Amino acid sequence: MKIRKIINQLDPYVPGRSQDEIANEYGVKKEDIIKLGSNENPWGPSPNAIKAICENINNINRYPESNLKDLKEEIANYSNLKSENVIVGGDGADEIIEVLAKTFIDPEDEFIVPLPSYMYYEFIFKPYGGIPVYGKWNIEDNSLDVDSVLKAISERTKVIFLCSPNNPTGGIITKEQLETIIKATDALIVIDEAYYEYSLINNTELIDKYHNVFIMRTMSKVLGLAGMRVGYGLSNPKLIEYMHRIKPVFSLTRTSYSAALETLKDKEYIEKSITNGIKSRDYLYNELKKFKELDVLKSYSNYILMNIKRTGHTASEFSKELLKKAVIVRDCTSFKGLDEYWIRASIGTLEEDKKFIAILKELIK
């Protein structure tokens, strides 16, 4: 049995650890675990989504919706665009990334990623023959090094990934910076806005202004549907039509479709999720900044990246000490562009945030 060469060479993607894993390994109660490792919405989904899921349970013997007309219209309204600007994916934004790879990448084509950033772009694109070329994200001031991206562009560049707010750093890319890169190339500029609601920044106007802009979003964060796996992309109708040629027809389940639809209609829930998320993030940032042993980056997302070198521990060691205290954070050693001293903590409820800070005080003292 022979597998493809590129699969043998591919570094596996390292996701955040689950509560079940931690409970079993460290002998802590699952209900006591504070999960701050996966950038989720800690307040749960919309009650309307739960109700819709329950109402559709008895229909799971039937295939789900295929054209997703109602859902596309709701997403279009939410994004101030039209339904022909929308494509919906059933494995979160990850499916959208894969459809982009299938649509644009031939073997030996290049794609650009400023490091550090979300590693799943590379994980998906490399098996399709894409060659990663790296730009730079400046850790010092948590900003994109635009010149590094411009210098990386070649005749073989097909796609440029620009994550804003950037995962894992939480920094944003300004509209001026985005337009500088967009104007410099005919390559597709993918603006990953998975966390855009927390930044209160919106770049959808660039879709009408430029032909090579694609905005990628998810319903796993503010919208509280990480377990339902719903993502979407926004672009010009021509590009969306090309992507629909290759996208799986039934990638959303009946339950994920109905949950997404009802969540978008629940404006009160969405507003409350954004408000609570920003409040939690700002509380964490202000408390973490009080530790002289931590270098904390300002974040416009629902997570905070920090360097813990002055604690005398590596990220791996420090993360394990937190696990013993039933706190899950993200050891960021696997992120290219970061060394072994960075961890990322996502928002919790205010009660969870306070427990996390109290545990940090114990460990660092």
DRENDO-1510 file (C-alpha; in Angstrom, 1 decimal, always signed):
<recs>
REC; n; res; u; v; w
REC; 1; MET; +0.0; +0.0; +0.0 .
REC; 2; LYS; +1.5; +3.3; -1.1 .
REC; 3; ILE; +0.3; +6.7; +0.2 .
REC; 4; ARG; +1.0; +9.9; -1.6 .
REC; 5; LYS; +4.4; +11.4; -0.9 .
REC; 6; ILE; +3.0; +14.7; +0.3 .
REC; 7; ILE; +0.8; +13.0; +2.9 .
REC; 8; ASN; +3.9; +11.3; +4.3 .
REC; 9; GLN; +5.6; +14.7; +4.6 .
REC; 10; LEU; +2.7; +16.6; +6.0 .
REC; 11; ASP; +2.8; +17.7; +9.7 .
REC; 12; PRO; -0.4; +16.8; +11.4 .
REC; 13; TYR; -2.6; +19.6; +12.5 .
REC; 14; VAL; -2.7; +20.0; +16.3 .
REC; 15; PRO; -6.2; +21.0; +17.6 .
REC; 16; GLY; -7.0; +22.2; +21.1 .
REC; 17; ARG; -7.5; +19.4; +23.6 .
REC; 18; SER; -11.0; +18.2; +24.7 .
REC; 19; GLN; -12.5; +18.2; +28.2 .
REC; 20; ASP; -12.8; +14.4; +28.1 .
REC; 21; GLU; -9.1; +13.9; +27.3 .
REC; 22; ILE; -8.1; +16.2; +30.2 .
REC; 23; ALA; -10.5; +14.6; +32.7 .
REC; 24; ASN; -9.2; +11.1; +31.9 .
REC; 25; GLU; -5.5; +12.1; +31.8 .
REC; 26; TYR; -5.3; +14.3; +34.9 .
REC; 27; GLY; -8.0; +12.8; +37.1 .
REC; 28; VAL; -10.1; +16.0; +37.3 .
REC; 29; LYS; -13.8; +16.3; +37.1 .
REC; 30; LYS; -15.1; +17.2; +33.6 .
REC; 31; GLU; -17.6; +19.7; +35.1 .
REC; 32; ASP; -14.7; +21.5; +36.9 .
REC; 33; ILE; -12.7; +22.1; +33.7 .
REC; 34; ILE; -12.3; +25.6; +32.4 .
REC; 35; LYS; -11.9; +25.3; +28.6 .
REC; 36; LEU; -9.9; +28.3; +27.3 .
REC; 37; GLY; -8.1; +26.5; +24.5 .
REC; 38; SER; -10.3; +26.5; +21.4 .
REC; 39; ASN; -11.7; +30.1; +21.0 .
REC; 40; GLU; -15.3; +29.0; +21.5 .
REC; 41; ASN; -18.4; +30.9; +22.8 .
REC; 42; PRO; -18.6; +29.9; +26.5 .
REC; 43; TRP; -22.2; +31.0; +26.9 .
REC; 44; GLY; -23.6; +28.4; +24.7 .
REC; 45; PRO; -25.8; +28.5; +21.5 .
REC; 46; SER; -29.0; +30.5; +20.9 .
REC; 47; PRO; -32.1; +28.9; +22.5 .
REC; 48; ASN; -33.7; +29.2; +19.1 .
REC; 49; ALA; -30.9; +27.0; +17.6 .
REC; 50; ILE; -31.5; +24.3; +20.3 .
REC; 51; LYS; -35.2; +24.4; +19.6 .
REC; 52; ALA; -34.7; +24.1; +15.8 .
REC; 53; ILE; -32.3; +21.1; +16.3 .
REC; 54; CYS; -34.8; +19.3; +18.5 .
REC; 55; GLU; -37.6; +19.9; +15.9 .
REC; 56; ASN; -35.5; +18.4; +13.2 .
REC; 57; ILE; -34.2; +15.3; +15.0 .
REC; 58; ASN; -37.1; +13.1; +13.6 .
REC; 59; ASN; -36.2; +14.1; +10.0 .
REC; 60; ILE; -32.6; +12.9; +10.0 .
REC; 61; ASN; -33.5; +10.0; +7.8 .
REC; 62; ARG; -34.0; +12.5; +5.0 .
REC; 63; TYR; -31.3; +14.3; +3.0 .
REC; 64; PRO; -30.7; +17.9; +4.1 .
REC; 65; GLU; -31.3; +21.0; +2.1 .
REC; 66; SER; -29.0; +21.3; -1.0 .
REC; 67; ASN; -29.4; +24.9; -2.3 .
REC; 68; LEU; -29.6; +26.5; +1.2 .
REC; 69; LYS; -31.6; +29.4; -0.2 .
REC; 70; ASP; -33.0; +30.6; +3.1 .
REC; 71; LEU; -29.7; +30.3; +4.9 .
REC; 72; LYS; -27.8; +32.2; +2.2 .
REC; 73; GLU; -30.4; +35.0; +2.3 .
REC; 74; GLU; -30.0; +35.3; +6.1 .
REC; 75; ILE; -26.2; +35.3; +5.8 .
REC; 76; ALA; -26.4; +37.9; +3.0 .
REC; 77; ASN; -28.6; +40.1; +5.3 .
REC; 78; TYR; -26.2; +39.7; +8.1 .
REC; 79; SER; -23.3; +40.6; +5.9 .
REC; 80; ASN; -25.0; +43.5; +4.0 .
REC; 81; LEU; -24.6; +41.6; +0.7 .
REC; 82; LYS; -26.8; +39.5; -1.7 .
REC; 83; SER; -27.3; +35.8; -1.6 .
REC; 84; GLU; -25.3; +35.3; -4.8 .
REC; 85; ASN; -22.3; +36.6; -2.9 .
REC; 86; VAL; -22.5; +33.7; -0.4 .
REC; 87; ILE; -21.2; +30.1; -0.2 .
REC; 88; VAL; -21.9; +28.0; +2.8 .
REC; 89; GLY; -19.7; +25.2; +4.1 .
REC; 90; GLY; -20.6; +22.3; +6.4 .
REC; 91; ASP; -17.3; +21.7; +8.2 .
REC; 92; GLY; -17.0; +25.2; +9.5 .
REC; 93; ALA; -14.6; +27.5; +7.6 .
REC; 94; ASP; -12.4; +24.5; +7.1 .
REC; 95; GLU; -14.6; +23.2; +4.3 .
REC; 96; ILE; -14.4; +26.7; +2.6 .
REC; 97; ILE; -10.6; +26.5; +2.7 .
REC; 98; GLU; -10.7; +23.1; +1.0 .
REC; 99; VAL; -13.1; +24.3; -1.7 .
REC; 100; LEU; -10.7; +27.2; -2.3 .
REC; 101; ALA; -7.9; +24.7; -2.7 .
REC; 102; LYS; -9.9; +22.6; -5.1 .
REC; 103; THR; -10.9; +25.7; -7.1 .
REC; 104; PHE; -7.6; +27.5; -7.4 .
REC; 105; ILE; -4.6; +25.3; -6.7 .
REC; 106; ASP; -2.7; +23.3; -9.3 .
REC; 107; PRO; +0.5; +21.4; -8.4 .
REC; 108; GLU; +3.4; +23.8; -7.8 .
REC; 109; ASP; +1.2; +26.9; -7.4 .
REC; 110; GLU; +2.2; +29.1; -4.4 .
REC; 111; PHE; +0.1; +30.5; -1.6 .
REC; 112; ILE; +1.3; +33.1; +0.9 .
REC; 113; VAL; +0.8; +33.0; +4.7 .
REC; 114; PRO; +2.2; +35.6; +7.1 .
REC; 115; LEU; +3.6; +33.8; +10.1 .
REC; 116; PRO; +2.5; +33.2; +12.8 .
REC; 117; SER; -1.1; +32.6; +11.6 .
REC; 118; TYR; -3.8; +29.9; +11.3 .
REC; 119; MET; -1.9; +26.7; +10.3 .
REC; 120; TYR; -4.9; +25.0; +8.7 .
REC; 121; TYR; -4.4; +26.9; +5.5 .
REC; 122; GLU; -1.2; +25.1; +4.9 .
REC; 123; PHE; -2.6; +21.8; +6.2 .
REC; 124; ILE; -5.3; +21.9; +3.5 .
REC; 125; PHE; -3.5; +23.5; +0.6 .
REC; 126; LYS; -0.3; +21.3; +0.6 .
REC; 127; PRO; -2.1; +18.0; -0.3 .
REC; 128; TYR; -3.4; +19.7; -3.4 .
REC; 129; GLY; +0.1; +20.6; -4.5 .
REC; 130; GLY; +0.2; +24.1; -3.2 .
REC; 131; ILE; +3.6; +25.4; -2.0 .
REC; 132; PRO; +3.6; +27.7; +1.0 .
REC; 133; VAL; +5.5; +30.9; +0.9 .
REC; 134; TYR; +5.8; +32.8; +4.2 .
REC; 135; GLY; +5.3; +36.5; +5.0 .
REC; 136; LYS; +5.8; +37.9; +8.4 .
REC; 137; TRP; +3.5; +39.0; +11.2 .
REC; 138; ASN; +5.3; +41.4; +13.6 .
REC; 139; ILE; +5.0; +40.1; +17.1 .
REC; 140; GLU; +6.6; +43.2; +18.6 .
REC; 141; ASP; +3.6; +45.5; +17.7 .
REC; 142; ASN; +1.2; +42.7; +16.7 .
REC; 143; SER; +0.8; +43.9; +13.1 .
REC; 144; LEU; +1.2; +42.6; +9.6 .
REC; 145; ASP; +4.5; +43.2; +7.8 .
REC; 146; VAL; +3.0; +44.3; +4.5 .
REC; 147; ASP; +6.3; +44.5; +2.7 .
REC; 148; SER; +7.1; +40.9; +3.6 .
REC; 149; VAL; +3.9; +39.8; +1.8 .
REC; 150; LEU; +4.5; +42.0; -1.2 .
REC; 151; LYS; +8.1; +40.6; -1.6 .
REC; 152; ALA; +6.7; +37.1; -1.4 .
REC; 153; ILE; +4.4; +37.5; -4.4 .
REC; 154; SER; +5.6; +35.8; -7.6 .
REC; 155; GLU; +4.1; +34.7; -10.9 .
REC; 156; ARG; +3.2; +31.4; -9.2 .
REC; 157; THR; +1.2; +33.1; -6.4 .
REC; 158; LYS; -2.4; +32.0; -6.5 .
REC; 159; VAL; -3.8; +32.8; -3.1 .
REC; 160; ILE; -2.8; +35.0; -0.2 .
REC; 161; PHE; -4.2; +34.4; +3.3 .
REC; 162; LEU; -4.7; +37.4; +5.5 .
REC; 163; CYS; -6.2; +36.6; +8.9 .
REC; 164; SER; -7.8; +39.6; +10.6 .
REC; 165; PRO; -8.1; +39.4; +13.6 .
REC; 166; ASN; -5.0; +37.2; +13.3 .
REC; 167; ASN; -5.0; +33.8; +14.9 .
REC; 168; PRO; -3.2; +33.3; +17.3 .
REC; 169; THR; -2.0; +36.9; +17.9 .
REC; 170; GLY; -5.3; +38.8; +17.9 .
REC; 171; GLY; -4.0; +41.7; +15.9 .
REC; 172; ILE; -5.9; +43.3; +13.0 .
REC; 173; ILE; -5.0; +44.3; +9.4 .
REC; 174; THR; -6.1; +47.8; +8.5 .
REC; 175; LYS; -8.2; +48.4; +5.3 .
REC; 176; GLU; -5.3; +50.4; +3.9 .
REC; 177; GLN; -2.9; +47.5; +4.4 .
REC; 178; LEU; -5.4; +45.1; +2.8 .
REC; 179; GLU; -5.9; +47.4; -0.3 .
REC; 180; THR; -2.2; +47.8; -0.7 .
REC; 181; ILE; -1.8; +44.0; -1.1 .
REC; 182; ILE; -5.0; +43.6; -3.2 .
REC; 183; LYS; -3.8; +46.2; -5.7 .
REC; 184; ALA; -0.4; +44.6; -6.0 .
REC; 185; THR; -1.5; +41.2; -7.4 .
REC; 186; ASP; -4.1; +39.3; -9.4 .
REC; 187; ALA; -3.9; +36.5; -6.9 .
REC; 188; LEU; -7.0; +35.8; -4.7 .
REC; 189; ILE; -6.8; +37.6; -1.4 .
REC; 190; VAL; -8.5; +35.5; +1.3 .
REC; 191; ILE; -9.4; +37.7; +4.3 .
REC; 192; ASP; -10.1; +35.3; +7.1 .
REC; 193; GLU; -12.7; +37.1; +9.4 .
REC; 194; ALA; -13.5; +34.2; +11.7 .
REC; 195; TYR; -13.4; +36.6; +14.6 .
REC; 196; TYR; -14.5; +39.8; +13.0 .
REC; 197; GLU; -17.5; +40.5; +15.2 .
REC; 198; TYR; -15.2; +41.0; +18.2 .
REC; 199; SER; -13.1; +43.6; +16.3 .
REC; 200; LEU; -16.2; +45.6; +15.1 .
REC; 201; ILE; -14.4; +45.8; +11.7 .
REC; 202; ASN; -16.1; +44.8; +8.4 .
REC; 203; ASN; -14.3; +44.6; +5.0 .
REC; 204; THR; -17.3; +43.4; +2.9 .
REC; 205; GLU; -17.2; +46.7; +0.8 .
REC; 206; LEU; -13.9; +45.4; -0.7 .
REC; 207; ILE; -15.9; +42.7; -2.5 .
REC; 208; ASP; -17.6; +45.1; -4.8 .
REC; 209; LYS; -14.5; +47.2; -5.2 .
REC; 210; TYR; -12.1; +44.5; -6.2 .
REC; 211; HIS; -12.5; +41.3; -8.3 .
REC; 212; ASN; -9.9; +39.2; -6.3 .
REC; 213; VAL; -11.3; +39.4; -2.7 .
REC; 214; PHE; -12.8; +36.5; -0.8 .
REC; 215; ILE; -13.9; +36.9; +2.8 .
REC; 216; MET; -14.2; +33.8; +5.0 .
REC; 217; ARG; -16.2; +33.6; +8.2 .
REC; 218; THR; -17.5; +31.0; +10.6 .
REC; 219; MET; -20.5; +30.5; +12.9 .
REC; 220; SER; -18.3; +28.7; +15.5 .
REC; 221; LYS; -17.4; +31.8; +17.5 .
REC; 222; VAL; -19.8; +34.7; +18.2 .
REC; 223; LEU; -22.7; +32.6; +16.9 .
REC; 224; GLY; -22.0; +29.7; +19.2 .
REC; 225; LEU; -22.2; +26.8; +16.8 .
REC; 226; ALA; -18.8; +25.2; +16.9 .
REC; 227; GLY; -20.3; +21.8; +17.3 .
REC; 228; MET; -22.6; +22.3; +14.3 .
REC; 229; ARG; -19.6; +23.1; +11.9 .
REC; 230; VAL; -21.0; +25.9; +9.7 .
REC; 231; GLY; -18.8; +28.3; +7.8 .
REC; 232; TYR; -19.4; +30.6; +4.9 .
REC; 233; GLY; -17.5; +32.7; +2.3 .
REC; 234; LEU; -18.3; +36.0; +0.7 .
REC; 235; SER; -17.2; +37.1; -2.8 .
REC; 236; ASN; -18.3; +38.2; -6.2 .
REC; 237; PRO; -21.0; +36.0; -7.9 .
REC; 238; LYS; -18.6; +34.7; -10.6 .
REC; 239; LEU; -16.1; +33.3; -8.1 .
REC; 240; ILE; -18.9; +31.9; -5.9 .
REC; 241; GLU; -20.3; +30.1; -8.9 .
REC; 242; TYR; -16.9; +28.5; -9.7 .
REC; 243; MET; -16.6; +27.2; -6.1 .
REC; 244; HIS; -20.1; +25.8; -6.2 .
REC; 245; ARG; -19.0; +23.5; -9.1 .
REC; 246; ILE; -16.7; +21.6; -6.7 .
REC; 247; LYS; -18.4; +22.0; -3.3 .
REC; 248; PRO; -20.1; +18.9; -1.8 .
REC; 249; VAL; -23.9; +19.3; -2.3 .
REC; 250; PHE; -25.0; +17.9; +1.1 .
REC; 251; SER; -22.2; +19.2; +3.4 .
REC; 252; LEU; -24.6; +20.7; +5.9 .
REC; 253; THR; -26.8; +18.4; +8.0 .
REC; 254; ARG; -30.5; +19.0; +8.6 .
REC; 255; THR; -29.7; +20.0; +12.2 .
REC; 256; SER; -26.7; +22.3; +11.4 .
REC; 257; TYR; -28.8; +24.0; +8.7 .
REC; 258; SER; -31.7; +24.7; +11.0 .
REC; 259; ALA; -29.5; +25.8; +13.9 .
REC; 260; ALA; -27.6; +28.2; +11.6 .
REC; 261; LEU; -30.8; +29.7; +10.2 .
REC; 262; GLU; -32.4; +30.3; +13.6 .
REC; 263; THR; -29.3; +31.7; +15.1 .
REC; 264; LEU; -29.0; +34.4; +12.5 .
REC; 265; LYS; -32.6; +35.4; +13.1 .
REC; 266; ASP; -31.9; +35.8; +16.8 .
REC; 267; LYS; -30.5; +39.3; +16.8 .
REC; 268; GLU; -30.7; +39.7; +20.6 .
REC; 269; TYR; -28.5; +36.6; +21.1 .
REC; 270; ILE; -25.9; +37.8; +18.6 .
REC; 271; GLU; -25.7; +41.3; +20.2 .
REC; 272; LYS; -25.4; +39.8; +23.7 .
REC; 273; SER; -22.7; +37.3; +22.5 .
REC; 274; ILE; -20.6; +40.1; +21.0 .
REC; 275; THR; -21.0; +42.3; +24.1 .
REC; 276; ASN; -20.2; +39.5; +26.5 .
REC; 277; GLY; -17.2; +38.4; +24.5 .
REC; 278; ILE; -15.6; +41.8; +24.3 .
REC; 279; LYS; -16.2; +42.4; +28.0 .
REC; 280; SER; -14.6; +39.0; +28.9 .
REC; 281; ARG; -11.6; +39.7; +26.6 .
REC; 282; ASP; -11.0; +43.1; +28.0 .
REC; 283; TYR; -11.2; +41.8; +31.5 .
REC; 284; LEU; -8.7; +39.1; +30.8 .
REC; 285; TYR; -6.3; +41.5; +29.0 .
REC; 286; ASN; -6.3; +44.0; +31.9 .
REC; 287; GLU; -5.8; +41.3; +34.5 .
REC; 288; LEU; -3.1; +39.5; +32.6 .
REC; 289; LYS; -1.2; +42.7; +32.0 .
REC; 290; LYS; -0.7; +43.0; +35.8 .
REC; 291; PHE; +1.6; +40.0; +35.7 .
REC; 292; LYS; +5.2; +41.2; +35.2 .
REC; 293; GLU; +6.2; +37.7; +34.2 .
REC; 294; LEU; +3.9; +37.8; +31.1 .
REC; 295; ASP; +4.2; +39.6; +27.8 .
REC; 296; VAL; +0.6; +40.0; +26.7 .
REC; 297; LEU; -0.5; +41.0; +23.2 .
REC; 298; LYS; -3.5; +43.4; +22.7 .
REC; 299; SER; -6.3; +41.4; +21.1 .
REC; 300; TYR; -9.3; +42.3; +18.9 .
REC; 301; SER; -10.6; +38.8; +19.0 .
REC; 302; ASN; -11.9; +36.3; +21.7 .
REC; 303; TYR; -8.4; +35.1; +22.7 .
REC; 304; ILE; -5.2; +36.5; +24.1 .
REC; 305; LEU; -1.7; +35.4; +23.2 .
REC; 306; MET; +1.0; +35.8; +25.8 .
REC; 307; ASN; +4.7; +35.0; +26.2 .
REC; 308; ILE; +5.5; +33.2; +29.4 .
REC; 309; LYS; +9.3; +32.9; +29.2 .
REC; 310; ARG; +9.9; +35.0; +32.3 .
REC; 311; THR; +7.9; +32.4; +34.3 .
REC; 312; GLY; +10.9; +30.1; +33.9 .
REC; 313; HIS; +8.7; +27.5; +32.0 .
REC; 314; THR; +8.1; +26.6; +28.4 .
REC; 315; ALA; +4.6; +26.7; +27.0 .
REC; 316; SER; +4.4; +22.9; +27.2 .
REC; 317; GLU; +5.4; +22.8; +30.9 .
REC; 318; PHE; +3.2; +25.7; +31.8 .
REC; 319; SER; +0.2; +24.3; +30.0 .
REC; 320; LYS; +0.5; +21.0; +31.8 .
REC; 321; GLU; +0.6; +22.8; +35.1 .
REC; 322; LEU; -2.6; +24.5; +34.2 .
REC; 323; LEU; -4.2; +21.2; +33.2 .
REC; 324; LYS; -3.5; +19.8; +36.6 .
REC; 325; LYS; -5.6; +22.7; +37.9 .
REC; 326; ALA; -8.3; +21.8; +35.3 .
REC; 327; VAL; -7.6; +24.8; +33.0 .
REC; 328; ILE; -7.2; +24.2; +29.3 .
REC; 329; VAL; -5.2; +26.8; +27.3 .
REC; 330; ARG; -3.5; +26.5; +23.9 .
REC; 331; ASP; +0.2; +25.6; +23.9 .
REC; 332; CYS; +1.2; +27.5; +20.7 .
REC; 333; THR; +4.5; +25.7; +20.1 .
REC; 334; SER; +3.0; +24.1; +17.0 .
REC; 335; PHE; +2.4; +27.5; +15.3 .
REC; 336; LYS; +5.1; +28.2; +12.8 .
REC; 337; GLY; +6.6; +31.6; +13.6 .
REC; 338; LEU; +6.4; +31.2; +17.4 .
REC; 339; ASP; +8.9; +29.7; +19.8 .
REC; 340; GLU; +8.2; +27.4; +22.7 .
REC; 341; TYR; +7.2; +30.2; +25.1 .
REC; 342; TRP; +3.8; +31.3; +23.8 .
REC; 343; ILE; +0.3; +30.2; +25.1 .
REC; 344; ARG; -3.1; +31.4; +24.0 .
REC; 345; ALA; -6.1; +31.8; +26.3 .
REC; 346; SER; -9.6; +32.3; +24.9 .
REC; 347; ILE; -12.4; +34.0; +26.7 .
REC; 348; GLY; -14.5; +32.3; +29.4 .
REC; 349; THR; -17.5; +33.4; +31.4 .
REC; 350; LEU; -16.6; +36.1; +33.9 .
REC; 351; GLU; -16.6; +33.5; +36.6 .
REC; 352; GLU; -14.2; +31.3; +34.6 .
REC; 353; ASP; -12.0; +34.2; +33.9 .
REC; 354; LYS; -11.7; +35.0; +37.6 .
REC; 355; LYS; -10.9; +31.4; +38.4 .
REC; 356; PHE; -8.2; +31.4; +35.7 .
REC; 357; ILE; -6.6; +34.5; +37.0 .
REC; 358; ALA; -6.6; +33.2; +40.5 .
REC; 359; ILE; -4.9; +29.9; +39.4 .
REC; 360; LEU; -2.3; +31.9; +37.4 .
REC; 361; LYS; -1.5; +33.8; +40.6 .
REC; 362; GLU; -0.9; +30.5; +42.4 .
REC; 363; LEU; +1.3; +29.1; +39.7 .
REC; 364; ILE; +3.4; +32.1; +39.0 .
REC; 365; LYS; +3.9; +32.9; +42.7 .
</recs>
